[in-house]
Structures are given as C-alpha cells and as structure tokens.
Amino acid sequence: MLTRSALIYLSRKEGLKDFAARFSLFKKLTTRFIAGESIDEAVAAIREVNAHGCSASFDHLNESVGSTAETEAEVREYLDVLRRIDETGINSNVSIKLTQFGLEIDPELAYRNARRVVEDAARRGNFVRVDMEGSNVTQATIDVFKRLRAEFGLNDVGIVLQSYLYRTMDDARDLLKIPARIRLCKGAYNEPPEVAYPNKKDVDDNYIRVMKLLLSSGIYHGIATHDPRMIDATLEFAKREEVSKGAFEFQMLYGIRRDLQEQLARDGYGMRVYVPYGKHWYPYFMRRLAERPANIWFVLKNLWK
Ligand SMILES: Cc1cc2nc3c(=O)[nH]c(=O)nc-3n(C[C@H](O)[C@H](O)[C@H](O)COP(=O)(O)OP(=O)(O)OC[C@H]3O[C@@H](n4cnc5c(N)ncnc54)[C@H](O)[C@@H]3O)c2cc1C
C-alpha cells in the first residue's frame, strides 16, 4: 500500500513523469485535476468554472526552478496570463510559487521576479496570491511577501499559511498586524514532527483556531479546504459572529468536490477554484494522489478495464 509520504516522495522524482505520461490512462486521470498544458486550455476551464458561479485562480505549474532563464520564462508566462484575463474578461486572479521565481537560487531574484508580476496585476486591478511551499522556505517566503506588501496594497498581493505548522498561529497574528490577506490551508508537503503536527486531528484543530482568528479580523481571507468539517466549522462561526457572506471566500482545487463548490456558490458564498495548468504537472498531481490514495485505485481499476 502506497502511503502519503511515499507518494509525496515520488512527487519529487520528476524523471518518473516521463514514464507515467506514456500511459494514456495516467494522462486521463491528470485531466481530472489539471486544466491542460496551455493558457488557452486553462482559460476554457475557467470559463466553465465561472459559469458555475465560482471565481478562479490561475496556477502555472512549476516549482523549484533551477535557472535564472527559466524564472524569466515563468514571469513572462504570468504577465501573459494577466493580459489574457483582461482580454477574455474571465473572473480570475493568479497564484505564484516563489521557488518558481528563483527562491532557491537567490531570494533577491525571486523578489524581483514576483515584484514584476504583482506590479502588473496591481496596475490591472488584479490580485496575486503567493502560495506556501515546504518548511525549508516558509520564512524566506514570508520575508519576500512582506517586502511586496510594503510596496503594494492589501488588495494587490496576499499569502498562504498552512495549519499543519506549529508556527502558523504566530505567523497569522504577525501578518494580520500589517495587515495581509491570507489563504488558510492544511498544508501539502512532507514535514517532520519538529515543525509540523504529525496527527490529522491536531492539524484540523489548528485549522479551526486560525480560521476563527482570520474571520474575526475584518480582512477578506480565503478558507481553502475540501473538508466538510472545516467548512461547517467556518459556516457556523461566521453565522454566530455575524461575519457576512461577502467578508471571506472559500477556495477549492480544480476537479475536487465540484458538488460542494457549486453548492456553496449557490448558497451565496464566494467560491474560488484554483486552476493548475502547464507541462510540469507531475509533482502537483502526485500530491493530490497523496491526499487521497483511493484515487490510485481509480487508476488501477481502469487499467484493467
Ligand atoms: C485553493 C487551495 C490552495 C492551496 N494552496 C496550497 C498552498 O499554497 N500550499 C500548500 O501547502 N497547500 C495548498 N493547498 C493544499 C492543502 O494544503 C491540502 O493539501 C489540500 O487542500 C487537502 O486538504 P483538505 O483541507 O482538503 O482536507 P483533507 O483532510 O485532506 O481532505 C478532506 C476531504 O476532502 C476530499 N479530498 C481532499 N483531497 C482530495 C483529493 N486529492 N481527491 C479527492 N478528494 C479529496 C476528501 O473527501 C477528503 O476526505 C491548497 C488547497 C486549496 C484548496
């Protein structure tokens, strides 16, 4: 039986992608979670998402980029995406990863690259979300984000926090002082018990504590989860504390719990769907399998059909 950590380990082995991509079935399964390889395919997916009452966030898949030239290509891709959002009139912002912009090469490079994208988004009245990655780059990500936030407005750039990290409540309090718009998620990487809660129950309890802090702040945040328990806790807290439906949004991933996405949108809540696309889909896809190993059975079952 493949465990979550084994799948996350495999997610870092890019070479396996070429092997996996040879199986058309594998490819078919990826289309459930990934909107395609080109901007055009992502735009088409977002039109569909918008038609169901949900907004979106573009994510050009790529991480741990190893050369300055490749980071430049990533910046250009995002500038293109922002232009296409305006041209097509779709309802979407963008999500970026700082390792995609060179964080592991030089934090200054990542800052300069991210700054170009945030500046363009701000000029267009759009918004950039800085995703959170592994704990080896948590502090560096927050540092770059704070520099961006010092230069740009609350509604130009936001960040992500992960409830599995022990440090997250302190980070949330600190970032709210700036203030900053935060997306709260559980966290998708393999983290050691020195930095992250090993038990799901503790991750969930921390999620609810941080969610309450965020919803009480008067700032517009994103509650990113597919977990009905987290969603119910959020709805209940918002009702009890009279936090209006328009004061925050839910966020989910493309292809996961579409029924719940559409239900919340119908109920009048903001619902944003994170739409990943691009050629480097392999690590993202493997992290999704790791969250729900049952999806592997879906692959295997279909292999024998
Ligand atoms: C919009 C958005 C942005 C995110 N950004 C980041 C980020 O920047 N950094 C980061 O580390 N993580 C990010 N994540 C991922 C997140 O950290 C979790 O790994 C992921 O959302 C699974 O956690 P969960 O809250 O859905 O709860 P879980 O406890 O994992 O799942 C609860 C239920 O949701 C359903 N479900 C969850 N995952 C799947 C799946 N893959 N396939 C089918 N059903 C599933 C199942 O019914 C499951 O029982 C993001 C998630 C979302 C929704």
The ligand as a Tripos MOL2 file, in Angstrom:
@<TRIPOS>MOLECULE
LIG
   53    58     1     0     0
SMALL
NO_CHARGES

@<TRIPOS>ATOM
      1 C1         -7.3680   26.6380   -3.1390 C.3       1 LIG1
      2 C2         -6.2910   25.8280   -2.4930 C.ar      1 LIG1
      3 C3         -4.9900   26.3040   -2.4730 C.ar      1 LIG1
      4 C4         -3.9810   25.5830   -1.8420 C.ar      1 LIG1
      5 N1         -2.7240   26.1340   -1.7340 N.ar      1 LIG1
      6 C5         -1.7910   25.4780   -1.0250 C.ar      1 LIG1
      7 C6         -0.5200   26.0760   -0.7450 C.ar      1 LIG1
      8 O1         -0.2230   27.2040   -1.1350 O.2       1 LIG1
      9 N2          0.3710   25.3580   -0.0190 N.ar      1 LIG1
     10 C7          0.0880   24.0980    0.4590 C.ar      1 LIG1
     11 O2          0.9290   23.5030    1.1390 O.2       1 LIG1
     12 N3         -1.0900   23.5200    0.1940 N.ar      1 LIG1
     13 C8         -2.0270   24.1760   -0.5190 C.ar      1 LIG1
     14 N4         -3.2500   23.5720   -0.7230 N.ar      1 LIG1
     15 C9         -3.4360   22.1330   -0.4100 C.3       1 LIG1
     16 C10        -3.8630   21.9120    1.0150 C.3       1 LIG1
     17 O3         -2.8090   22.2340    1.8910 O.3       1 LIG1
     18 C11        -4.2750   20.4530    1.2530 C.3       1 LIG1
     19 O4         -3.2170   19.6200    0.9470 O.3       1 LIG1
     20 C12        -5.4830   20.0130    0.4520 C.3       1 LIG1
     21 O5         -6.4190   21.0410    0.2980 O.3       1 LIG1
     22 C13        -6.1770   18.8360    1.1430 C.3       1 LIG1
     23 O6         -6.6370   19.2230    2.4050 O.3       1 LIG1
     24 P1         -8.1880   19.4360    2.7710 P.3       1 LIG1
     25 O7         -8.2860   20.7060    3.5490 O.co2     1 LIG1
     26 O8         -8.9940   19.4020    1.5570 O.co2     1 LIG1
     27 O9         -8.5340   18.2950    3.7950 O.3       1 LIG1
     28 P2         -8.2660   16.7170    3.8160 P.3       1 LIG1
     29 O10        -8.4000   16.3420    5.2460 O.co2     1 LIG1
     30 O11        -7.0200   16.3540    3.0870 O.co2     1 LIG1
     31 O12        -9.4690   16.1600    2.9590 O.3       1 LIG1
     32 C14       -10.8200   16.2900    3.3670 C.3       1 LIG1
     33 C15       -11.7300   15.6620    2.3340 C.3       1 LIG1
     34 O13       -11.6190   16.3600    1.0820 O.3       1 LIG1
     35 C16       -11.6610   15.4630   -0.0150 C.3       1 LIG1
     36 N5        -10.3580   15.4870   -0.7360 N.ar      1 LIG1
     37 C17        -9.2150   16.1040   -0.3210 C.ar      1 LIG1
     38 N6         -8.2270   15.9400   -1.2170 N.ar      1 LIG1
     39 C18        -8.7340   15.1970   -2.2240 C.ar      1 LIG1
     40 C19        -8.1940   14.6820   -3.4540 C.ar      1 LIG1
     41 N7         -6.9170   14.9070   -3.8150 N.pl3     1 LIG1
     42 N8         -9.0080   13.9660   -4.2530 N.ar      1 LIG1
     43 C20       -10.3170   13.7460   -3.9150 C.ar      1 LIG1
     44 N9        -10.8620   14.2050   -2.7560 N.ar      1 LIG1
     45 C21       -10.0970   14.9110   -1.9280 C.ar      1 LIG1
     46 C22       -11.9320   14.1120    0.5690 C.3       1 LIG1
     47 O14       -13.3090   13.9370    0.6220 O.3       1 LIG1
     48 C23       -11.3600   14.2360    1.9720 C.3       1 LIG1
     49 O15       -11.9350   13.3180    2.8790 O.3       1 LIG1
     50 C24        -4.2840   24.3050   -1.2860 C.ar      1 LIG1
     51 C25        -5.5830   23.8340   -1.3040 C.ar      1 LIG1
     52 C26        -6.5860   24.5780   -1.8670 C.ar      1 LIG1
     53 C27        -7.9780   24.0550   -1.8030 C.3       1 LIG1
@<TRIPOS>BOND
     1     1     2 1
     2     2     3 ar
     3     2    52 ar
     4     3     4 ar
     5     4     5 ar
     6     4    50 ar
     7     5     6 ar
     8     6     7 ar
     9     6    13 1
    10     7     8 2
    11     7     9 ar
    12     9    10 ar
    13    10    11 2
    14    10    12 ar
    15    12    13 ar
    16    13    14 ar
    17    14    15 1
    18    14    50 ar
    19    15    16 1
    20    16    17 1
    21    16    18 1
    22    18    19 1
    23    18    20 1
    24    20    21 1
    25    20    22 1
    26    22    23 1
    27    23    24 1
    28    24    25 2
    29    24    26 1
    30    24    27 1
    31    27    28 1
    32    28    29 2
    33    28    30 1
    34    28    31 1
    35    31    32 1
    36    32    33 1
    37    33    34 1
    38    33    48 1
    39    34    35 1
    40    35    36 1
    41    35    46 1
    42    36    37 ar
    43    36    45 ar
    44    37    38 ar
    45    38    39 ar
    46    39    40 ar
    47    39    45 ar
    48    40    41 1
    49    40    42 ar
    50    42    43 ar
    51    43    44 ar
    52    44    45 ar
    53    46    47 1
    54    46    48 1
    55    48    49 1
    56    50    51 ar
    57    51    52 ar
    58    52    53 1
@<TRIPOS>SUBSTRUCTURE
     1 LIG1         1 GROUP 0 **** ****
